Amino acid sequence: MDFLKYINPGIESINPYEAGKSIEEVMEKYNLEDIVKLASNENNSGPSPRALKVIKYFKDLHIYPDGDAIKLKTKISEVENIDSEQIIIGNGSNEILEIISKTFLSSNTESIFSKHAFIVYKLVSKVCGSKFHEIDTCDWGHDLDKFLEKINDKTRLIFIANPNNPTGTYLSHKNIIDFLNKVPKQVLVVIDLAYFEYVTANDYVKTSEILNKFNNVLFTKSFSKIHGLSALRIGYGFGNKSLIEIMNRVRQPFNVNALAQKAAIESLSDKNYIEESISQNTKERLYLCESLSSIGVEYIPSQGNFICINTKITGKNVFESLLKKGVIVRPIDIYEMPTYIRVSVGNRNENNIFIEKLEEILF
Ligand SMILES: Cc1ncc(COP(=O)(O)O)c(C=O)c1O
């Protein structure tokens, strides 16, 4: 197949994204009846009942969705205290990361991100043929001074996940402001807030203050995490109006389906559901950490709905052993953390099962 010689540069070195194993797959492979899935940082309480209801009664499958997502953008503009023109809706926040990369990255550009940060930053940089720098972390968090050292006149994008996946570390408002003050204005900083709702630290970022001060920032948020709408694929980006207008030229028409738009509006309106999910996560994250400490297992303190655990042996083997016992977590060797596994915070029963099985394997 001679044509395969001509794939775009960068693509040959890509390993396809490996999603977490599905419950059905593990049930079938290991002949199990009960599975605990703590692999993909989902909201195990499910979506908001209001979001579910609106989907249940939806009939207009024959009509294209609103390509401009006007109602959803109006809702988001209230929540974020910004104008609708500052918002772009994506098929998951992944699509926003892809759109921003298509907008700015090419063979003659560079991007910067942490060595242990969300894998999609590397993926989209490679697809666009861009060079990229993976920066060593400091205590598993983004080392922003080292980011600054890598900036040159080819730098177009900097990706920062806050809190970071997979490490769970976070940057404070001051960390981000100090950094942005030093970043040249021609470099766009993408701040990925997929897990922001889970943060309990009180010095966390205030997006509107940042947007008022800096034009070269794009924030991204997801409906896949606390909103429990991963299956519908919806997320958004927000920033400067001129930036969003340009990104909308790259976005495909009708990129976000009508069910997702409706469910997202309902979910944003269901404040009780979000608050309950936050307090459940805060309580269970603490419980998981205390349980890990009590069995003598090391972990990275997390502000997300997941925790990185140092198994001190090969994480992939621990992952396989847990699978056989009906617990799905995530090995994170792709993040160059070969002794670690990442576990999502579940409910009390799920967390207890995980701890029990982990203890059986490690000790
Ligand atoms: C840091 C981070 N950003 C973005 C995403 C993408 O989320 P989605 O495309 O489902 O909105 C994820 C998914 O795991 C993530 O961990």
The ligand as an ORCA input file, in Angstrom:
! r2SCAN-3c Opt
* xyz 0 1
  C      -7.501     16.734     31.803
  C      -8.553     16.292     30.843
  N      -8.960     17.153     29.912
  C      -9.896     16.823     29.012
  C     -10.472     15.568     29.023
  C     -11.460     15.242     27.951
  O     -12.736     15.182     28.411
  P     -14.003     15.160     27.433
  O     -13.510     15.175     26.021
  O     -14.721     13.925     27.768
  O     -14.741     16.423     27.767
  C     -10.096     14.639     29.981
  C     -10.691     13.290     29.971
  O     -10.355     12.414     30.679
  C      -9.093     15.015     30.910
  O      -8.679     14.147     31.822
*
